[in-house]
Amino acid sequence: MRVHVVSDVHGNSQDLAKAGDGADALVCLGDLILFLDYADHSRGIFPDLFGKENADRIVALRTARRFTEAHELSRRLWSGLDREAATEAAVRRQYAELFAAFPVPTYATYGNVDMPRLWPEYAGAGTTVLDGQTVDIGGRRFGFVGGGLSTPMRTPFEIDDETYAAKVAALGEVDVLCSHIPPEMPELCYDVVARRFERGSTALLDALHEVRPRYHLFGHVHQPLARRMRIGVTECVNVGHFNATGTPWVLEW
């Protein structure tokens, strides 16, 4: 059995269309949308609406952790526009292209920048969307937990710790734990390029000690200090920033 795993697609539909080649199934751990490319500030919904210069400014503020100023800049730029309508229209264009690129079968969960309420309109019969749910793939039980935890960035699909923990608990026993965000371990949460800690989940960390899955697969941290480490019996793997690499991580048994 061969499963390819991707995360943080962020608009890379071209490589996504090839991500399932040679695999029995594709697993996607979220963040399909490209709102703002931190490597190329000309790409994404934000620069399409407000230009590269404003994208440069907001990236600089966020990188400096000047979140209040970044929110104020964003507020001024959106003033006079229907933010919800403009964002949804742009997201719909991306989702139409990205979901069409998914191979069959695909098993997917949400990232923190996704819009879950739109997924039912775009996920075809070959795409199974899971969140706080499990599925059998090749005789192994895979559990999926979507979204991220609350942060100053205020991305679209952030949820409170209690709701997130309830989704983790709902999985029960699994062989492979799949989430968008990592467990709360400094080496897995620190982004060496952004020079900040992303939020990990203590509920996921607790599940690794209690449930002891063979693997924990996740993304979210684009340039992590450590891409993989063992916690107890579990091999924890950041499957990579697919937007940049275009290459899926491979799990075989």
Buried (B, 14 or more C-beta within 10 A) or exposed (E): EEBBBBBBBBBBBEBBBBBBEEBEBBBBBBBBBBBBBBEEBEBBBBBBBBBBEBBEBBBEBBBEEEBEBBBEBBEEBBEEEEBEEBBBEBBBEBBEBBBEBBBEBBBBBBBBBBBBEBBEEBBEEEBBBBBBBBBEBEEBBBBBBBBBBBEEBEBBBBBEEEEBBBBBBEBEEBBBBBBBBBBBBEEBBBBEEBEEBBBBBBBBBBBBEEBBBBBBBBBBBBBBBBBBBEBEEBBBBBBBBBBBBBBBBEBEE
